[in-house]
Amino acid sequence: MSTSDTPDTPEPSSATAPVSHAHPRFAEALAGLGLQVEVRRFPDATRTAAEAAAAVGCALSEIVKSLVFTADGVPVLVLMDGSSRVDVELVRRELGAQKVARANADLVRETTGYAIGGVPPFGHATRTRVLADRRLLDHAVVWAAAGTPHTVFPLDPKTLIAHAGATVVDVREPAK
């Protein structure tokens, strides 16, 4: 081990301290990325975007939904603002797929390692293609699940999208 390796030792413990409420796998992902974020835990579940926005006290559009779909049978994660719906036809076109459908709960857990309602935008069990709707960039800060249905964390959308390895796209259903 070189001396340049030793200064890195204290950082993981300082990086993990603020994320004690996060799911352990997600806390590890945050620490591995060197991200220090405030993870908030709520006594009532924040499984839906509306529940999360009410608990945080932010606009519904400032919540990030991490939604798993299948494109020709392959899982893909779509990051969408809480006030919008994903247009699966736009996702299909974006990916050049024949068929896009919502993933079932078992596939969501298998792909991400998290249950529906607590899926964070990164820190997943498997490497998955990620699309982020452009509207997320309309905000200075967005809130996303921290691996459980009771936890959320804030982050600027550019950083969130970068750490998710997402491609910025327009896949929001048109307003009715």
trRosetta pair geometry for C-beta under 8 A, 3 or more apart (Angstrom, degrees):
i j d omega theta_ij theta_ji phi_ij phi_ji
1 5 4.8 -108 -170 68 91 142
1 6 6.8 97 145 -57 119 84
2 5 5.2 108 60 -4 70 99
2 6 7.9 -128 103 -11 47 85
3 6 5.7 -43 -156 18 47 117
4 7 7.2 -45 -166 19 38 104
5 8 6.1 -58 -174 25 49 115
6 9 5.8 -26 -167 -8 53 116
7 10 7.6 -49 -176 25 49 96
7 11 7.9 53 139 -25 67 108
8 11 5.6 -53 -164 21 54 123
8 12 7.9 50 157 -22 78 89
9 12 7.5 -57 -173 19 35 99
10 13 6.2 -67 -166 42 52 104
10 14 6.1 37 148 -13 84 112
11 14 5.8 -67 -145 45 34 104
11 15 5.6 31 161 -21 73 112
11 34 6.9 -24 168 -118 129 89
12 15 5.6 -59 -138 40 29 110
12 16 6.1 22 164 -18 67 110
12 31 5.1 58 -146 179 77 122
13 16 6.0 -57 -140 37 29 105
13 17 6.8 49 157 -42 60 95
14 17 6.0 -34 -153 3 34 118
14 36 7.6 -37 135 -91 80 131
15 18 7.9 -65 -177 29 34 94
15 19 7.8 -1 146 7 63 120
15 30 6.8 -174 158 125 101 85
15 31 4.4 128 106 -127 118 72
15 34 6.0 -100 -112 -137 145 41
15 35 7.1 88 -163 63 110 35
15 36 5.6 -118 -136 -75 64 88
16 19 5.9 -83 -158 49 48 103
16 20 7.6 83 153 -70 76 66
16 27 5.8 65 -143 169 91 105
16 28 7.9 9 -106 -88 115 43
16 30 7.5 129 -104 86 58 104
16 31 4.7 -4 -69 -82 87 130
17 20 6.9 -19 -173 -41 36 101
18 36 5.3 82 33 -168 138 85
18 37 6.6 177 114 75 125 31
18 38 5.8 -77 177 -94 118 50
18 39 6.9 134 140 9 75 83
19 22 4.4 -20 176 9 95 126
19 26 7.5 -137 176 113 129 86
19 27 4.4 161 119 -124 120 87
19 30 5.1 148 -74 68 165 154
19 31 7.3 -133 40 -47 142 87
19 36 7.7 -133 -33 -140 101 51
19 37 6.6 55 -83 63 101 77
19 39 4.9 77 -135 -8 62 129
19 146 7.3 -160 -154 -167 95 132
19 153 7.7 -7 -117 -92 94 141
20 27 7.3 55 -97 -114 23 141
20 39 7.4 -169 49 59 45 122
21 39 4.5 -166 65 111 100 112
21 40 7.0 -36 83 160 156 7
21 41 3.9 -134 -159 -43 138 115
21 146 6.9 61 104 97 87 147
21 150 8.0 -107 175 108 108 97
21 151 5.2 169 134 -114 102 126
22 26 4.5 -117 168 91 116 109
22 27 4.3 151 81 -64 116 83
22 30 6.7 90 55 -4 174 138
22 39 4.5 -116 -52 -113 89 167
22 146 4.1 -99 -116 161 88 116
22 147 5.4 76 -178 29 78 122
22 148 7.5 174 -158 4 38 101
22 151 5.8 171 -103 148 48 155
22 153 7.1 -1 -85 -46 113 129
23 26 4.4 76 61 13 91 108
23 27 6.8 -158 85 -12 41 85
23 114 6.6 -159 0 -106 175 107
23 118 6.9 101 -45 158 133 125
23 120 7.7 -144 33 -20 120 122
23 146 6.5 171 6 131 80 68
23 147 2.5 -112 16 129 123 134
23 148 5.1 154 -61 -39 95 87
23 151 7.2 -168 -26 49 74 142
24 27 5.4 -51 -143 34 32 115
24 28 6.5 35 156 -19 64 102
24 147 7.9 -146 31 134 37 158
25 28 5.7 -53 -154 34 32 113
25 29 6.6 35 147 -21 64 103
25 113 5.7 -81 111 130 170 141
25 114 7.8 -144 67 -64 131 93
25 123 6.1 138 133 161 85 106
25 125 7.6 -20 -173 -72 155 75
25 147 6.3 166 63 -135 87 143
26 29 5.3 -48 -148 33 39 115
26 30 6.4 42 152 -20 67 100
26 114 7.7 42 -51 -77 115 131
26 120 5.1 110 -120 -5 130 154
26 123 4.6 100 -118 119 62 158
26 146 5.5 158 121 177 152 63
26 147 3.5 -143 -12 -43 138 134
27 30 5.8 -50 -150 34 32 112
27 31 6.4 30 152 -16 64 107
27 39 7.9 -69 -90 -20 87 158
27 147 7.8 -84 -22 17 69 154
28 31 5.7 -56 -146 39 31 110
28 32 6.1 34 154 -22 66 108
28 123 7.3 135 74 -147 76 113
29 32 5.6 -55 -145 37 29 113
29 33 6.4 19 157 -10 64 109
29 120 7.6 168 68 91 149 147
29 122 6.1 178 166 119 140 87
29 123 2.8 -110 -17 -107 171 107
30 33 6.0 -67 -151 43 28 104
30 35 4.6 -94 -159 72 77 102
30 36 7.6 107 163 -87 112 28
30 37 6.4 -109 -143 24 134 103
30 123 7.2 -17 -35 -76 64 140
31 34 7.5 35 -177 -75 33 29
31 35 7.8 -90 -60 49 20 67
33 122 7.8 63 -51 112 150 140
33 163 5.7 34 -143 -133 154 123
35 155 7.6 -10 -162 -109 134 128
35 159 7.8 134 -113 160 120 125
35 163 7.1 3 -51 -97 142 158
37 153 4.5 66 134 -176 132 126
37 154 6.6 -173 -163 61 109 57
37 155 6.0 -44 -109 -71 139 96
38 153 6.5 161 80 -138 46 82
38 154 6.7 8 57 31 93 97
39 146 4.6 100 -137 -130 115 171
39 151 5.4 9 176 -172 105 116
39 152 7.3 165 -154 83 63 27
39 153 4.7 -41 -99 -79 66 105
40 55 7.8 166 120 137 127 111
40 56 7.1 130 68 -102 152 82
40 151 6.7 160 82 -148 45 62
40 152 5.6 -17 58 62 96 78
40 153 7.1 161 12 -86 73 48
41 148 7.9 11 -121 75 93 130
41 150 5.4 31 -158 134 78 102
41 151 5.1 -26 -96 -92 69 86
42 45 7.5 146 91 -105 108 6
42 46 5.5 86 44 -35 138 112
42 55 4.6 -30 -98 -159 159 141
42 150 5.4 -149 59 -167 68 74
42 151 7.5 -180 13 -80 75 36
42 152 7.7 18 -10 9 112 100
43 150 7.4 10 -120 -147 7 120
44 51 7.2 -126 124 -167 105 115
44 55 7.0 -158 71 -90 98 121
44 150 7.7 163 93 -121 23 88
45 51 6.4 6 108 152 69 156
45 117 6.7 -6 179 171 119 133
45 149 4.4 -9 -148 141 102 113
45 150 5.9 -74 -110 -78 51 70
46 51 4.7 -172 -135 117 49 101
46 52 3.9 86 179 -87 112 71
46 55 5.1 -82 -92 20 118 149
46 56 7.9 73 -134 -30 146 91
46 117 7.8 148 92 179 48 88
46 145 7.4 180 98 -101 105 86
46 149 6.3 171 53 171 55 59
46 150 6.4 110 14 -127 89 26
46 151 7.6 -157 42 30 123 15
46 152 5.9 -61 100 -37 157 116
47 51 6.0 38 44 48 59 147
47 116 7.5 51 -161 126 104 74
47 117 3.2 -27 -137 -143 89 120
47 118 7.4 -47 -110 -44 69 69
47 149 4.5 -5 -77 -148 83 114
48 51 4.6 96 56 7 82 102
48 52 6.9 -149 93 -4 43 87
48 117 7.3 -34 -46 -122 46 91
49 52 5.7 -57 -147 39 32 111
49 53 6.1 32 156 -20 67 107
49 60 5.9 75 140 -161 109 86
49 63 4.3 153 -150 96 88 145
49 65 5.5 -54 -68 -67 117 106
49 82 3.0 165 -168 -147 133 106
49 83 7.3 -151 136 -52 144 42
50 53 5.9 -53 -144 37 29 110
50 54 6.4 29 157 -18 63 107
50 60 6.3 -9 -97 -115 61 113
50 82 7.3 164 -52 170 46 120
51 54 5.9 -57 -149 38 29 110
51 55 6.3 26 156 -18 65 109
52 55 5.8 -58 -146 38 30 109
52 56 6.1 17 160 -9 67 112
52 63 4.9 115 91 -124 125 133
52 82 7.0 -138 66 -105 117 149
52 143 6.3 -178 157 112 118 124
52 145 7.5 -93 -99 -72 143 77
52 152 5.6 117 -151 -72 110 147
53 56 6.1 -60 -139 45 27 103
53 57 7.8 165 168 -18 54 5
53 58 5.5 -104 -143 73 73 72
53 59 6.5 -53 -148 129 124 18
53 60 4.6 -49 -66 -92 167 54
53 62 7.0 118 -114 58 97 88
53 63 5.2 -91 -61 -36 90 126
53 82 6.0 174 -48 113 120 160
53 143 7.8 155 -90 57 57 135
54 57 7.5 24 -178 -72 26 44
55 152 7.4 137 90 12 123 135
56 62 7.8 -127 99 98 143 117
56 63 7.6 164 24 -83 142 95
56 143 5.3 -79 -90 -83 167 173
56 152 6.2 -69 -69 85 119 150
58 62 4.3 -85 149 71 126 139
58 63 7.1 147 86 -51 116 78
58 143 6.1 148 39 -5 152 132
59 62 4.8 98 63 -5 81 104
59 83 7.5 -34 152 -40 92 130
60 63 6.1 -48 -168 16 44 112
60 81 7.8 92 127 154 68 91
60 82 4.5 -130 172 104 70 112
60 83 4.2 101 109 -70 109 93
61 81 4.6 14 -158 167 67 131
61 82 6.0 -147 -95 54 20 80
61 83 4.1 -38 -73 9 77 123
61 84 7.3 57 -117 -17 86 92
61 135 7.2 -88 -164 149 111 115
61 138 7.2 -31 148 78 128 128
61 139 7.0 171 120 -55 93 127
62 81 7.4 10 -53 -150 14 101
62 82 7.1 -23 57 22 38 119
62 139 5.2 143 -112 -131 83 159
62 141 6.8 31 -161 96 118 69
62 142 5.3 -161 -172 -122 63 60
62 143 5.9 54 132 10 90 93
63 81 6.9 103 68 -169 57 58
63 82 3.2 42 65 -41 107 139
63 83 8.0 118 43 -27 95 67
63 142 7.1 137 -117 -170 8 85
63 143 5.4 -36 -109 70 59 95
63 144 7.5 129 -169 -87 57 44
63 152 7.9 -61 -129 -137 90 141
64 79 5.5 -15 -169 -166 108 99
64 80 7.4 132 -158 66 57 33
64 81 6.9 -46 -100 -104 50 44
64 82 7.2 -64 -39 -43 12 86
64 121 5.9 -21 133 -60 142 124
64 136 6.4 42 -103 -122 99 123
64 142 5.0 76 -42 149 104 125
64 143 6.7 -169 10 83 83 39
64 144 4.0 -25 60 -88 120 95
64 145 7.9 -121 82 4 87 69
64 157 7.9 157 -77 -113 124 90
64 160 6.8 -142 -65 161 166 154
65 79 7.1 154 76 -155 52 45
65 80 4.8 -24 59 66 105 86
65 81 7.3 33 10 117 91 8
65 82 5.8 129 -36 -92 98 59
66 77 6.0 -15 -170 -167 85 113
66 78 7.9 153 -157 76 39 44
66 79 6.0 -13 -101 -100 64 74
66 112 7.6 110 136 -118 126 153
66 119 4.1 -135 91 110 120 103
66 120 6.2 71 -17 133 163 12
66 121 5.1 -152 -89 -84 121 56
66 144 6.6 68 -35 -159 110 111
66 145 6.4 -103 18 35 119 112
67 77 7.0 139 73 -159 42 59
67 78 4.8 -27 68 64 97 92
67 79 7.8 170 22 -84 77 25
67 80 6.2 -2 8 14 123 114
67 86 6.1 -138 78 -22 153 144
67 102 7.5 -63 178 -129 107 88
67 119 7.8 137 -73 74 25 144
68 75 5.7 -20 -166 -157 108 104
68 76 7.3 147 -154 74 59 38
68 77 5.7 -33 -96 -99 68 66
68 78 7.8 170 -89 18 19 75
68 102 7.7 85 90 -166 61 60
68 103 4.1 -40 116 32 102 137
68 107 6.7 -165 127 114 136 95
68 108 4.6 168 38 -108 142 81
68 111 5.7 139 -138 68 146 146
68 112 6.6 -126 -63 -30 135 119
68 119 7.1 -134 -27 -142 104 169
68 128 7.7 -45 -123 -180 99 161
69 75 7.4 140 79 -151 39 53
69 76 5.3 -25 68 64 88 90
69 77 7.9 158 22 -98 73 19
69 78 6.0 31 -1 -9 115 116
69 86 7.4 -138 -51 126 135 156
69 88 6.9 170 -136 -121 146 97
69 91 6.3 41 74 147 166 160
69 100 5.5 17 161 -175 132 93
69 101 6.4 161 -162 83 85 30
69 102 5.8 -61 -110 -105 73 34
69 103 5.9 -163 -118 -23 14 87
70 73 5.5 -1 174 -126 122 16
70 74 6.3 135 -159 57 74 28
70 75 5.8 -43 -99 -87 70 47
70 76 7.2 132 -121 14 20 82
70 99 7.9 5 105 110 91 88
70 100 7.0 174 85 -146 49 49
70 101 5.5 -10 52 59 93 82
70 102 7.9 21 11 106 80 11
70 103 5.4 113 -35 -82 89 85
70 107 7.0 -31 -60 155 114 159
71 74 5.5 -36 66 63 76 87
71 76 5.0 26 -4 -7 114 133
71 91 7.0 -130 -86 143 115 102
71 92 7.0 170 -130 -110 98 56
71 95 4.6 -39 -160 117 158 161
71 97 3.9 -122 -175 -77 96 159
71 99 7.5 163 -153 87 43 49
71 100 5.0 -9 -102 -100 73 86
71 129 8.0 -47 31 65 134 135
72 97 4.7 -147 -22 -149 98 100
72 98 5.5 81 -87 34 102 89
72 99 6.0 114 -81 49 53 77
74 129 7.7 48 132 17 115 119
75 103 6.1 30 -118 -84 93 145
75 107 6.4 -176 -86 165 117 108
75 111 4.3 -161 -175 -113 172 147
75 126 7.6 86 65 85 139 129
75 128 5.3 -57 110 -131 104 122
76 91 7.3 158 96 -177 140 119
76 95 6.6 -86 -78 -89 167 149
76 100 7.9 -48 44 -133 130 105
76 128 6.4 167 -121 171 31 100
76 129 4.8 -31 -123 77 89 100
76 130 7.4 170 -173 -88 70 29
76 131 6.6 29 163 -1 114 103
77 111 7.8 176 -62 137 97 130
77 112 7.4 98 -89 -83 124 112
77 119 7.9 -158 -133 156 117 132
77 121 7.6 139 150 -149 137 56
77 124 7.5 -147 -53 -55 148 155
77 128 5.1 90 -13 112 104 128
77 129 7.2 179 27 90 73 47
77 130 4.6 -18 71 -110 105 79
77 131 7.3 178 92 28 55 63
77 164 7.5 -123 100 -174 134 116
77 166 7.9 -91 93 -98 102 101
78 86 5.3 70 120 -111 154 142
78 91 6.3 -60 -83 -105 139 132
78 130 7.7 166 -85 -159 27 57
78 131 5.0 -14 -113 68 73 99
78 132 7.8 159 -164 -89 51 31
78 133 7.2 49 178 -35 93 93
78 171 6.3 -99 -148 96 127 147
79 121 5.4 35 -100 -125 126 112
79 130 6.7 32 -16 -178 105 102
79 131 7.0 -162 24 97 73 49
79 132 4.1 -10 60 -114 118 77
79 133 6.6 -142 94 13 66 74
79 136 6.3 3 128 -54 109 153
79 160 7.7 164 -165 135 158 113
79 161 7.2 -156 69 -101 155 77
79 164 6.4 37 -41 150 143 173
79 166 6.0 -45 15 -107 128 158
80 84 5.6 -122 174 83 107 100
80 85 7.4 31 163 -153 154 13
80 86 5.3 -115 -64 -65 153 89
80 133 5.0 53 -113 3 65 133
80 135 7.9 32 -157 57 62 113
80 136 7.7 -142 -147 -56 19 105
80 171 7.4 -94 -91 88 106 99
80 172 6.7 139 -142 -95 105 84
81 84 5.1 62 67 18 88 108
81 133 6.5 -100 -5 79 81 126
81 135 5.0 -84 -5 106 132 113
81 136 5.6 -176 -62 -82 92 65
81 138 7.7 -12 -75 39 153 115
81 139 7.9 135 -114 -11 123 127
81 142 7.5 -107 -112 -130 83 127
81 172 7.7 -2 33 -101 97 129
84 133 6.9 -129 87 117 146 168
84 135 6.4 90 -12 64 155 157
84 172 4.5 -34 176 -143 144 113
84 173 6.6 170 -177 40 86 81
85 172 7.2 105 67 -159 44 66
85 173 4.3 -5 79 16 95 132
86 90 7.9 -138 179 59 68 106
86 91 6.3 23 172 -39 111 128
86 133 7.7 -141 -103 -56 77 129
86 171 5.7 2 -149 134 80 105
86 172 7.1 -72 -109 -110 37 40
86 173 6.7 56 99 -30 12 93
87 90 4.1 58 92 10 110 112
87 91 6.9 169 91 -12 58 82
87 171 5.7 -153 50 178 83 60
87 172 6.3 49 -6 122 102 17
87 173 4.2 144 -66 -83 89 61
87 174 7.3 46 -73 -10 139 65
88 91 5.3 -50 -147 37 41 115
88 92 6.1 50 151 -26 68 101
88 100 4.6 -173 -173 98 96 115
88 101 7.2 40 -150 -91 147 31
88 102 7.9 -85 -87 -45 132 71
89 92 5.5 -47 -147 32 32 116
89 93 6.5 31 153 -16 63 103
89 100 7.8 -170 -77 47 24 125
90 93 5.8 -51 -147 38 33 110
90 94 6.2 38 152 -24 65 107
90 169 7.7 156 148 146 107 115
90 170 6.7 -90 -176 110 141 68
90 171 4.3 175 107 -130 119 64
90 172 7.7 -24 57 33 160 28
91 94 5.6 -54 -145 36 30 115
91 95 6.2 11 161 -3 65 112
91 97 7.7 -13 127 35 77 126
91 100 4.9 154 96 -168 111 167
91 131 6.7 176 -126 52 91 162
91 171 5.1 62 -67 -149 75 133
92 95 6.4 -72 -148 47 23 97
92 97 5.0 -104 -145 67 67 94
92 98 7.6 -64 -158 108 110 9
92 99 7.1 -32 -118 -139 120 11
92 100 4.3 -135 -72 -4 86 121
93 96 7.4 26 -173 -72 30 40
94 131 6.4 75 124 -117 151 147
94 169 5.2 41 -130 -158 146 152
94 171 6.2 -54 -19 -80 148 114
95 100 7.1 120 42 -79 133 122
95 129 7.6 110 -116 117 115 151
95 131 7.9 -93 -60 -51 100 137
97 100 5.5 101 86 -57 139 89
103 107 4.1 -119 -175 91 109 123
103 108 5.2 141 106 -59 120 77
103 111 7.0 -34 -177 5 166 143
104 107 5.2 90 55 13 71 102
104 108 7.1 -129 101 -9 35 91
105 108 5.5 -52 -146 33 33 115
105 109 6.4 29 158 -15 66 105
105 115 7.2 9 -164 -151 100 75
105 116 5.5 -82 -118 -10 86 122
106 109 6.0 -58 -151 39 30 107
106 110 6.1 29 153 -18 66 111
107 110 5.5 -53 -139 41 33 113
107 111 5.9 29 161 -17 67 111
108 111 6.1 -61 -144 40 23 106
108 112 6.0 -18 173 18 63 116
108 114 7.5 -65 146 82 92 67
108 115 7.3 70 108 -153 115 30
108 116 5.3 52 103 -63 163 86
108 119 6.5 -88 180 -71 110 138
109 112 6.8 -72 -127 55 20 83
109 113 6.9 41 -173 -129 55 10
109 114 6.7 -135 -119 77 60 24
109 115 5.8 7 -90 -90 103 54
109 116 7.9 -72 -52 -24 82 71
110 125 7.4 -114 165 76 33 143
110 126 7.8 9 139 -4 66 131
111 124 6.7 -20 139 -178 68 130
111 125 6.8 152 141 58 23 102
111 126 5.5 -84 -156 46 53 119
111 128 5.8 56 179 -74 111 140
112 119 5.1 4 147 -133 168 106
112 120 7.9 161 -176 44 122 63
112 124 4.3 -78 -138 -133 60 105
112 125 6.0 94 141 15 16 91
112 126 7.6 -81 -74 35 26 80
112 128 7.5 -45 -79 -2 72 148
113 124 5.9 159 17 -162 102 54
113 125 3.3 135 -49 -42 108 108
113 126 7.9 154 -32 -3 94 68
114 118 5.0 -131 178 97 114 91
114 119 4.6 155 89 -98 127 60
114 120 6.7 127 -29 7 167 74
114 124 7.5 -90 4 -117 103 74
114 145 7.6 142 160 122 152 131
114 147 5.4 -127 -108 -145 129 61
114 148 7.8 -123 -148 -70 108 36
115 118 5.4 46 65 35 78 111
115 119 7.6 -134 83 -51 30 78
115 149 7.0 -45 87 -40 112 104
116 119 6.6 -17 -116 -21 37 112
117 145 7.3 145 142 -109 37 150
117 149 4.1 9 130 -103 113 106
118 145 4.9 176 -158 178 37 135
118 146 7.7 -50 -166 67 84 42
118 147 5.5 15 158 147 105 23
118 148 4.4 -40 -138 -160 138 9
118 149 4.5 -81 -58 -50 101 54
118 150 7.7 -5 -101 14 114 53
118 151 7.2 53 -141 46 99 85
119 145 5.8 78 63 69 35 141
119 147 7.9 31 -122 -110 20 38
120 123 5.4 10 80 48 132 114
120 124 7.8 -156 70 -63 85 74
120 144 5.8 88 -145 136 68 113
120 145 5.1 -128 -79 91 58 78
120 146 5.8 43 -86 -123 120 24
120 147 5.2 -24 -25 -57 116 67
121 130 7.5 85 -176 -152 81 141
121 144 5.1 -44 -17 -164 107 160
121 160 5.6 48 76 -180 159 100
121 163 7.4 89 104 89 108 96
121 164 4.5 -62 152 -85 101 127
121 166 7.7 -49 -180 -40 111 130
122 130 7.9 -27 -85 -76 80 164
122 160 7.8 -170 -6 -165 113 63
122 163 4.9 -114 3 130 165 92
122 164 4.5 -137 -60 -96 103 60
122 165 7.3 114 -110 7 116 85
123 147 7.1 -60 101 -75 134 113
124 127 7.5 146 80 -87 110 25
124 128 6.1 -30 90 10 160 113
129 167 7.9 -15 -177 6 90 112
130 164 4.8 -139 144 150 164 102
130 165 5.6 109 35 82 124 76
130 166 4.0 -80 117 -94 108 77
130 167 7.1 151 91 13 63 68
131 166 6.2 104 -147 -159 8 96
131 167 5.6 -33 -113 64 63 88
131 169 4.9 -31 -163 26 107 130
131 171 6.0 51 139 -3 135 149
132 136 5.7 -63 172 26 104 144
132 157 7.9 151 171 -178 138 100
132 160 7.9 140 -124 110 147 94
132 161 4.6 -108 31 -121 173 104
132 164 6.6 112 -60 80 122 141
132 166 3.8 71 -20 144 109 148
132 167 7.0 171 23 74 78 34
132 168 5.4 -38 75 -101 96 59
132 169 7.1 129 64 24 43 75
133 136 5.9 117 77 -17 73 94
133 168 7.8 36 158 -156 9 64
133 169 6.6 -55 -104 77 45 69
133 170 6.8 65 -148 -128 76 32
133 171 5.4 -113 -93 50 94 81
133 172 5.1 86 -153 -50 141 95
134 137 5.8 -45 -176 21 58 114
134 168 5.4 80 -90 176 74 100
134 169 6.7 -127 -34 88 89 20
134 170 5.4 -22 9 -80 122 72
134 172 8.0 -98 44 -9 80 115
135 138 5.4 -20 -172 -6 59 120
135 172 5.8 39 -8 -44 134 150
136 139 6.8 -65 -179 29 47 103
136 142 5.8 -18 -162 -64 93 160
136 157 4.5 165 143 -146 95 136
136 160 7.5 -107 161 79 137 128
136 161 6.8 145 96 -62 138 115
137 157 5.2 -156 -94 102 47 141
137 158 6.9 62 -118 -66 93 76
137 161 7.7 -15 -71 -25 93 149
137 168 7.1 23 -33 -137 130 135
139 142 5.3 109 83 -65 137 84
139 157 6.0 105 67 -29 87 126
140 156 6.5 -54 169 -120 52 91
141 154 4.9 8 180 -173 119 111
141 155 6.9 149 -149 76 76 17
141 156 5.9 -61 -97 -89 58 55
141 157 7.8 171 -138 -29 16 75
142 154 7.2 158 81 -147 30 64
142 155 6.6 -30 62 67 75 67
142 156 7.6 82 15 -156 79 19
142 157 4.9 67 -2 -76 125 90
142 160 6.3 -74 62 7 117 160
143 152 4.8 30 175 168 106 126
143 153 6.9 167 -148 80 67 27
143 154 5.3 -36 -92 -91 75 67
144 152 6.5 161 81 -152 25 80
144 153 6.3 -26 61 58 75 77
144 155 7.0 -29 16 27 111 110
144 160 6.5 140 -15 -143 141 137
145 148 7.3 -165 -176 55 99 33
145 149 7.5 -24 -137 -101 124 34
145 151 6.7 85 -165 85 62 70
145 152 6.0 -54 -100 -100 35 69
146 151 3.9 -74 56 125 110 113
146 152 5.9 178 -12 -111 97 12
146 153 4.7 90 -74 -19 115 105
147 151 6.5 -8 52 69 70 127
148 151 4.7 64 56 16 97 106
155 159 5.4 -115 171 83 107 113
155 160 4.5 127 100 -63 125 101
156 159 4.9 78 67 13 87 106
156 160 7.0 -163 89 -9 40 91
157 160 5.3 -56 -141 40 36 115
157 161 5.9 36 161 -20 71 106
158 161 5.9 -55 -146 38 27 109
158 162 6.3 28 154 -20 63 109
159 162 5.7 -55 -146 37 31 112
159 163 6.3 23 159 -12 66 108
160 163 6.2 -61 -147 41 26 104
160 164 6.2 22 155 -16 63 112
161 164 5.8 -59 -145 40 28 110
161 166 4.7 -90 -159 56 75 117
161 168 6.4 22 -167 -71 148 95
162 165 7.6 29 173 -71 32 35
162 166 7.9 -75 -56 35 16 81
